[in-house]
Amino acid sequence: MRTLASRRLQFLQTSILIRALIAAVMVALLVPVGSAAAASLTITGTPEDIAVTGEYYTFEPDTSGRNSRWLRFSITGKPSWARFSQRSGRLYGVPGVSHIGIYNNIVITASSGRRGTRLAPFSITVQSPGSSIPPTQSPPSPPAPTPTPTPTYGNATISWTPPLTNVDGSALTTLAGYRIYYGTQRGGPYPSTVAINTSGLSTYVVEDLSSGTWFFVMTARNSAGTESSHSTEVSKTLD
């Protein structure tokens, strides 16, 4: 009887030891993998600290790591004149004269799930170029935009030929910028707008568009604030 009891006790102890070893191996396998994946995610980049009124500003951070393709981005301290893409982390926009000043503590964060990493806080100072253009009474002719398909989902690239004359046929010498109107209904209304306060651009990327067909029109604006009529409507379908 003692021999049988001893064998049973030895078998029970061996079984407990094996289970403990299996649990230890599982913990050893699982914990380092998650930690290594989280540690491999990095975000880098040095944004420009100066933005000039009427000129296009853009900054997009670089990311690396095994989880970088599943990233989502967020921002705190975003300037009121700028837009932000949660898909790419790009901060962009065209500041106006009313936006002159310093925008502090801007932080961009990249996250692949439960863990994330962020850039060091940075600042952007909006300055004026200090130049002015005399106004004209005749409105400029509208541009002719053409949407160019891009491989990135949710974006539409609008390009156009800047107008050279006013509607009365006189030379356009005071072109100050453009405005893009867009929406999901053919012929309008166009509830979304983008103001481009510079005449030096001939292309613009409208980001973060949902799936469906989007319709776009444009206007040109001179330095007196006179806006042209709408251009021909163009469209782009996003799957």
C-alpha positions in Angstrom: 0.0 0.0 0.0 2.8 2.4 0.8 4.4 1.7 -2.5 1.2 2.5 -4.5 0.7 5.7 -2.5 4.2 6.7 -3.1 3.9 6.2 -6.9 0.7 8.2 -7.0 2.3 11.1 -5.1 5.3 11.0 -7.4 3.0 11.0 -10.5 1.0 14.0 -9.1 4.2 16.0 -8.4 5.6 15.2 -11.9 2.3 16.3 -13.5 2.3 19.6 -11.6 5.9 20.2 -12.5 5.2 19.7 -16.3 2.2 22.1 -16.2 4.4 24.7 -14.5 7.1 24.3 -17.1 4.5 24.6 -20.0 3.1 27.8 -18.4 6.6 29.3 -18.0 7.5 28.5 -21.6 4.3 30.2 -22.9 5.0 33.3 -20.8 8.6 33.4 -22.1 7.4 33.1 -25.7 4.5 35.6 -25.5 5.9 38.5 -23.5 9.1 39.3 -25.5 7.2 39.2 -28.9 4.7 41.9 -27.8 7.4 44.0 -26.3 9.7 43.8 -29.3 6.8 44.8 -31.7 5.9 47.8 -29.6 9.6 48.9 -29.2 10.2 48.7 -33.0 7.7 51.5 -33.7 9.4 54.9 -34.3 8.3 58.3 -35.6 10.8 60.9 -36.8 10.9 64.1 -38.7 11.9 67.8 -38.3 9.0 70.2 -39.2 9.7 73.6 -40.6 9.2 76.2 -37.8 8.3 79.0 -40.1 5.1 79.4 -42.3 4.6 82.3 -44.6 1.2 83.8 -45.1 -0.3 82.9 -48.5 2.2 80.1 -49.0 1.6 76.4 -48.7 2.9 74.7 -45.6 3.3 70.9 -45.2 5.0 68.4 -42.9 4.7 64.6 -42.9 6.6 62.5 -40.3 8.5 59.3 -41.1 7.6 56.1 -39.4 9.3 52.7 -39.2 8.7 49.4 -37.5 6.9 46.2 -38.2 3.5 47.7 -37.3 4.0 51.0 -39.2 1.6 50.1 -42.0 -1.3 49.8 -39.6 -0.7 53.2 -38.0 -3.2 55.9 -37.2 -2.1 59.4 -36.4 -3.5 62.0 -34.0 -2.5 65.6 -33.2 -2.8 68.1 -30.3 -2.2 71.8 -30.6 -3.1 71.9 -34.3 -3.1 75.4 -35.7 -6.5 76.7 -36.7 -5.4 77.3 -40.3 -4.0 73.8 -40.8 -5.6 70.5 -41.7 -4.4 67.0 -40.5 -4.5 63.6 -42.1 -5.1 60.7 -39.7 -3.9 58.2 -42.3 -0.5 59.8 -43.1 0.1 62.2 -40.2 0.5 65.1 -42.6 0.0 68.6 -41.3 -0.7 71.1 -44.1 -2.4 74.3 -45.0 -2.1 77.9 -46.2 -2.1 80.5 -43.4 -3.6 83.9 -44.0 -2.7 87.3 -42.6 -5.2 86.8 -39.7 -3.1 83.8 -38.6 0.1 85.6 -38.0 1.6 84.5 -34.6 3.2 81.6 -32.8 1.5 78.2 -32.5 3.2 76.2 -29.7 3.1 72.7 -28.3 2.1 70.9 -31.5 2.4 67.1 -30.9 1.9 64.4 -33.6 1.3 60.8 -32.2 1.5 57.6 -34.2 -0.4 54.5 -32.8 -0.6 50.9 -34.0 -3.2 49.8 -31.4 -2.7 49.9 -27.7 0.7 51.5 -27.8 1.9 54.6 -29.6 4.9 57.0 -30.0 5.1 60.7 -30.7 7.3 63.5 -31.9 8.7 66.0 -29.5 6.4 69.1 -29.2 7.2 71.7 -31.8 6.1 75.3 -32.8 5.2 77.0 -36.0 5.6 80.8 -36.4 3.4 82.4 -39.1 5.0 85.4 -40.7 4.0 87.9 -43.4 6.2 88.3 -46.5 5.5 92.0 -46.2 4.4 92.5 -49.9 1.2 93.8 -51.3 -0.4 94.0 -54.8 -2.6 96.8 -56.0 -6.3 95.8 -56.6 -8.1 95.6 -59.9 -11.8 96.2 -60.5 -12.4 93.4 -63.1 -12.7 89.9 -61.7 -10.3 87.3 -63.0 -11.3 84.5 -65.4 -11.9 81.1 -63.6 -9.3 78.4 -63.8 -9.9 75.1 -65.5 -9.3 72.3 -62.9 -8.7 68.7 -63.8 -8.7 66.0 -61.1 -5.7 63.6 -61.4 -6.2 60.1 -59.9 -3.7 59.3 -57.2 -2.9 55.8 -55.7 -3.7 56.9 -52.2 -7.3 56.1 -51.1 -9.4 59.1 -50.0 -7.4 61.8 -51.9 -8.1 63.9 -55.0 -5.4 65.9 -56.7 -6.8 69.0 -58.3 -4.6 70.7 -60.9 -5.4 73.8 -63.0 -4.0 76.3 -65.4 -3.8 79.8 -63.8 -5.9 82.4 -65.7 -4.0 85.1 -67.5 -6.8 87.6 -68.2 -9.9 89.2 -66.5 -13.4 88.6 -67.9 -13.2 91.9 -69.8 -10.1 90.6 -71.7 -7.6 92.8 -69.9 -4.4 91.3 -68.5 -4.7 89.7 -65.1 -1.8 91.2 -63.0 -3.3 91.0 -59.5 -4.1 87.3 -59.1 -4.1 86.6 -55.4 -5.3 83.0 -55.0 -8.1 80.4 -55.5 -10.9 78.7 -53.7 -11.9 75.0 -54.2 -15.5 74.1 -53.6 -16.5 70.4 -53.3 -19.3 68.1 -52.3 -21.1 64.9 -53.2 -23.9 66.3 -55.3 -23.5 67.0 -59.0 -24.1 70.7 -59.6 -23.8 71.6 -55.9 -24.3 72.6 -53.3 -20.6 72.4 -52.4 -20.5 72.5 -48.6 -16.7 72.1 -48.3 -14.2 74.7 -49.3 -10.4 75.2 -49.4 -8.9 78.7 -49.6 -5.6 78.9 -51.4 -4.2 82.3 -50.6 -1.4 82.3 -53.1 -1.2 82.6 -56.9 1.9 80.4 -57.1 0.2 77.0 -56.9 -1.3 75.1 -59.8 -2.1 71.8 -57.9 -3.7 70.9 -54.6 -4.4 67.6 -52.8 -7.8 67.3 -51.1 -7.4 64.6 -48.5 -9.6 62.4 -46.2 -12.4 62.0 -48.6 -14.9 59.2 -47.9 -15.8 56.6 -50.6 -18.2 57.8 -53.3 -18.2 60.4 -56.1 -17.0 63.9 -55.3 -17.6 67.0 -57.4 -15.3 70.0 -57.6 -15.4 73.5 -58.9 -12.9 76.4 -58.5 -12.8 80.1 -58.5 -9.9 82.6 -58.9 -9.6 85.7 -56.7 -7.7 88.9 -57.2 -6.0 91.1 -54.5 -9.1 93.2 -54.1 -11.0 90.1 -53.0 -13.1 89.9 -56.2 -13.9 86.3 -56.9 -14.6 84.8 -60.4 -17.5 82.6 -61.3 -17.3 78.8 -60.8 -15.2 76.8 -63.2 -16.4 73.8 -65.0 -17.4 71.0 -62.6 -15.1 68.0 -62.5 -15.5 64.8 -60.4 -13.7 61.8 -59.0 -15.0 58.5 -57.7 -13.3 56.8 -54.7 -13.9 53.2 -54.0 
